[in-house]
Amino acid sequence: MEHKLQINYKPKSKELNFLLGLLKAEEKINVDSNESISLKDLDWDHFLELVNHHRCCPLVYSKLKNSDEGLIPPHIIKALYQEYKKNTFKMLQLTGEMEQLNRLFDEKHIPLLFLKGPPIAYDLFGDISLRMSKDLDILVPEKDLEKTDRILLSLGYEKEEIPTVLNEIKWRHHHIAYYHPQKKILIEIHWRLHPRSLKGANFEELWNRKRKSPLTNHPIYFMGREDLLLYLISHGSRHGWFRLRWLKDIDQTVRSNNIDYEHFNLLAIKYRQEHLVGQAFQLANTLLGTPLYKEIRKFTVTRRATSLANEALPYINEMVQFHMGPMPRELAKSYKNYLFSIKTKRQKLMYFIILFYPNPLDERTIRLPKNLHFLYFFLRPFLLFWRKLEKTVLLK
C-alpha cells in the first residue's frame, strides 16, 4: 500500500538526523553507538537547541528517558525532563481554563471549537503531555465576536492592540489574541480558519462535523478527523514547516488509520489545497517515514507538490523562525516568495485585491481626518510606491 518518494533532502547535521530518527514512529529507537545513528560525535548542546526549536521536547524525552546509562549525557536528560514537566503543567492549566471557558460560553449560547491545544494532543498522542502548546486557539462564529470580546475582557484578559484603518481587522486578519497577565495564558480567537485569501470551511460546516473530546467532564468540541488533518496541513504549509512538530502531527494522524480518505480528498479538492496536501505528505514520508497510502498518492506525484516540498526543506535544515520578530532581509524575501508560491491563481488574485485595502501604514504616511479615510483606497498605490522609494533611498 505504501509508495516512497524521493525529494532532494539531506539533513544538515548529525544532530538533526538523530532527531528525525527519534521522531519516527517506533516506540523505542536503539540509541547504541554500534547502530547506524552514532552518539559519539554528537554536539549535544546543538541537539538540545534543535529539540527546543522544533518544539518536540516531550516526545524526545519519552524516547530517551530509559536509555542505557552513559549513552545520553545526564544534563541533556535533565534539561529534557524540565521541559517535559513544564509542558505537562502548562497543558493541565490549559485544560482547566478550556473547560471553564467552555462552561461560560455555553451559558451565553456561544459555540466554541478548539483548534489546537489539549484536545488535539490527546487525540493525536493519547497523552496531553506529549505535545507542546503555549496557547488556546478557539474558533467562534463571526457574529459572536463582540460577545466573545466582552466575556474575555470581563475575565481579566487583555486584548491585543491592532492598529486599524476603516476597521480592516476582519478583512485582513483571521484571529486576534487575548492574554491573561495573572494566569499567563494566551488565547487566540479565530473567526476564520485561515487568512482571507485561503479558502476554508465555515463555522457551521465544521460544527456539523465536530467531535467531542473525552478530556473533560463538561463537553469540549474540536474538529472532525478529516477537517483537522486538512487544517494541520494548511497551517504547517503557511509556516514553511519550519518546526518538525507540525510534520509529526501529520505522521500521528495518518498512523491512527482513522481517516476517511474519500471524504478527506473531497475536502482538499473543494478548498483547493491539493498541492498543500501533496507537499505535506512528501515531507512527512521523506523525513519521518509516514505511510503514503494509495488514496492520497495522486496529490503527491505532481511537479508542484515536489517543488513546494523542496522549497520548504531549507527552512527545516536552517532552523529558521518566522513570525518571531524582524527577519534578515534575504530570509524575509525568501519566505514572502514561498508564501506567494503556495497560493492558487484565485488566491493570488485575492492577494492583490487585499493589497489595495488601506492599512495603518497609509495613515502614518499621510494623516487624513477620519471622515476622509475612504480616500486611502485611491491614494494607496501612490503611498505604496512612495514607501518603496523611500526605503530604497535609505538602503543606499
N, C-alpha and C positions, 0 to 999 in steps of 0.2 A: 504493500500500500504506500510505502514511502518513496520519495524521489529526492535525490540530492542535487543541489545546485552549486555552481561554482561562481563566486564573485571575488573580486580582487582584494583579498584581505589577508594580512599577516599581522598578528599582534605586535605592537611596537616594542614591548618589553617582556622579559621572562615573568615579571610580576603580574602583568596583565594576562598573560597566557595561563598562569596559575589560577588567577581569579576566575577566568572563564571556565576552567576545569571544575572549580568548586561550585559554580552556579549551575552546572549541568545536573540533570535530574536524579542521578544516583544518590541514594541516601547517605552513602559514605564514600569518599574518594580515598584511594590509597596514597597517603602523603608520605611515602617511603623514599628515601634517597636512591633506592635501586629502581624505582619506577620511572616512567617516561618524563614525569614532572619532577625535576630535581630541586631540592630545597637548599642545597649547599651554598649556591652563589646568589640567592635572592637578596635584594635590598629590602629588608623587612619594613623599614620606615616608609619607603615608597609604596610598598604593598598596602600598608595601612592607610596611606593617603589615597590610594586608588579605591579601597573599600569604602572609605568615608565619602569620596566624591560620587561614587555610583550608588550611594545610599543602600547598601546591602549588608551592613554590619550584622544584623540578626541572623541572616541565612548563613553567612560565613562563619559566625561564631558557632552556630549549631553543627556545622560540618567539622570544625577544628577542635571543639572543646574536649573531645575524647581521644585526641591524637596521642600517640605514644610519647611518653615524656622525653623531652630533649629535641623532638623534631621541630617544634614551633617555639620560638623564644617566649619565655614567660611574660615579658612586658607586652607582647603582641596579644596573647590570650587575655591578659588583664584589661588592656585597652578595649578589645572587642567586647568583653563582658560588661564593661562600664557602659558602653554604647547600647548594648543589648538591654541592660537593666533600665537605662534612662528611657529607651524607646518603649519598653513594657509599661512603665509608669505613665508615660505620655498617652499611650493607647488606651489604658484604663481610664485616664482622665477624660479623654475624648469620648469614650463610650458613655461615661456618666453624663457628660454635657450633652451629647447627642440625644440620649433618652429624655433628659429634662426639656430640651428644646422641642422635641417632637410632641411631648405631652402638652406643652404650652401652645404650640401651633395648632394641634388638634382641637383644643378648646376654642380657638379663633377660626376654625374651619379653613385652615390653610394647609394644603397637602405639601409634603416635603419628599423629595427623592435625594438620597445621599449618593453622590457620585464616586467618592473615594473614602478613605479613612477605614475605621474598624470593620464595617460590614464587608468591604472588598477584601481586606486582609484575611478575614475568617473564611470568606468564600473561596479564595484562591489557595490558601495555605492551611486552613483548618486550625489556625492559631493566630490571634491578633498580634502576638509579639514578634512574628517572623517577617512582617512588612513594616517599613518605616512610614510614618505620616506626621507631618508637622501641623496640619490644619484639618478643618472640615470643609468639604466642598458640597454645597447644597443647591439643588435646582428647585426653583419655585415658579409658579405661573407668573407671567409678566404682569398680569392685572393685580397681583397681590404684593407687588414690590413696595408700595408705600406702607402697607400694613406691616410687612416684614421689617421695614426700616424702623418703624415706631416700636415694635416689640424688642428688637435688639438694642436699641438705644435705651429703652426703659430697663433693660437687664444690665446696663453698665458697659455695653460695647461702644467703642468709638469708631466712627465711620471714616474710611479712607477719603481724604480730600482730593478730588479730581477737578482741576480747573476746567471750566466748560464755557463754550460759546454756543448760543442757540440750543442749549440743552442737548448737545450731541452725544451724551454719555450712552444712551440706549442705542444710538445709531452706530457708534464706533466700537463700543465695548460689549462684552457678554457677561461680565461679572464685576462685582465690587467687594472690597474687603472690609471686614469689621474686626476690631481687636479689643480683647478684654484685658486691660492693664493689670488687674489683680490676679486673674486666673491664668494670664499669659496664654490665652487661646486665640487663635486666628480662625476666622470663618470667612469663606468666600461664598457670597450669594450669587448664583447664576440665574439668568433668565433665558439664556440660550446655551446649548452645549458648546458651541464653537463661535469664533469671531464671525461677523456677518457674512463674509464672502464664502465661507464654507457651509454647505448645505447640511442640515441635520434634522432629526425627528423633533417634533414639537412636544410640549409637556404632556398633552393628552395622549399621544401615541405611546410615549414612554410609560406613562402611568398605567395604561391598559395592559402593558406587558411586564409590569413590575414584579419583584419578588419580595417576600418578607424575610428579614434576617432573624435567625434564631438567637442572636446575641443578647437581646434584652426582653424583659417581661412585657413592656409596652411595645406595640408593633412599630418596627422600623422598616422602611421600604427602600429598596435600591433597584437598579436596572436589571432587566432580563438578561440572560446569558449572552445572547447574540448582540443586543444593544450595547452591553458592557464591553464586549470584545471589540466592536467597531469603535467605540469611544476611546478605549485604551490605545488602539492603533492610531486614530487621528490625533490624539493628544501627543503620543510619542513622536509621531511624524512631524508635527508642528514644532517640536523642540529639537529636531535633528537627532533624536535618540541618543543625546549626549550622556544619559545615565543608563547603565545596563539594567537597572531595576525595572525599567519600563519593558525591556525585552523579556526579562524574567516573568513579568506578569503575563505576557503573551504565551510564553512557554507553559506556565502553570495552567492557563486556561485551556490550551489545546490538549494537554495531557490529562485533563479531567474527563475527556471523552463524553462530555455532556452537551456539546454544541450541535445544534441542528444546522448543518452546513447549507442545506437548501434555503432555509429562512435567512441565514447569515448572508449568503450570496445575493439574495434578492435585496437585502438592505444595502449592501455595498454598491450594487448597481443603481438602486433608487437614489442614493445620496452621492453618487458619482465619486466613490472612494476606492474603486477597484485598484488603481495604481498605488494607493497607500497600503492597501491590504497586501499587494504583491511585494512592495518594499519591505514591510514588516516581517512577512514570512520568510523572505530571502535572508534577512539579517538574523532572525531567530534561528533559522535552520543552520546557517553557517557558523554562527558564534556559539549557540547553545545546543545544537543538535535537535532542535524542535521537530517533531514529526511533521512531514509535509504530505498530507493526505490528498488523494486524487481529487476530492471535491473542491479543493482550494487551488490546485495546481495551475488552472488556466489563468489565474491572476499573476502568478509568479514567473511565467515564461515569457513575458513581454519585455521588449527592449527598454521601455520606460521604467518598469519596475526595477530592472537591473541597474539602470543608470541612477535612479534615485537611491538605491541601496548603496551604490559606490560613493555617491555624494555624501552620505551620512557617515561613512566609515571614518574619515579623518576626525570628526567631532568626538568619536569614541576613543580613538587612538591618542588624540592630543589632550584629552581631559579638559575640554573647554567647558565654560559655563555661560549659557545665555540667560538673559533676563536677570542678571545678578549685578547690575550697575554698568558703568561705561565699559565698552569693549574696545580692544585695539582696532584701528581703522580697517585693516585688511580682513580681520575676522568679522567685523560688523558688515562689511561689504559682501563677504562670502555667505554669511547667514541670510542677508537680505536677498541675494540671488537664489539661494536654496529655497527660501520661503516662496519666492515667485515661481520657481520650477515645479513645486508640488501642486500648484493651482491648476484647475481645469480652465479651458478657454472662457467659460462663463464666469468663473471666479476671478479670472484676470480682468475681465470687463468690469465686474463689480468693484474690484480693487481700484481701478482707475476712476470709477464714478465716485467712490468714497474719498479719493484723493482731493476732490473738488469741494468736499464738505468742509466748512470753516472749522478751525481749531484754535486753542488758546495762543499758539504761536503767532497767528494772524493778528490777534488782539494786541499782543506785545509789540508787534512790528508797527502797527498803526492803530492808535486808540480812536475808537468811534463811540458816540453815545449809544446806549443800549437800544434805543428805538431805531437806530440805523444799522444794527448788526447784520441785517439782511444783505447789506451792501458787500459783506465779506465774500458772498458767493461770487460776485462779479470781480472783486479785487484779488481773489485767491491766486489765480495763475500768475499775476504780476508780483504778488508777495512771495510766492514760491521761488520765482526767478530771482528776485531781489536778495532773498536769504542765501540762495546758492551762490550768487555772485559775491556777496559779502564774505561768505565762508571761503571761497576761492582766493580772494584778496588776502584774507588773514593767514592762509596757509603758505602764501608766497614769502 
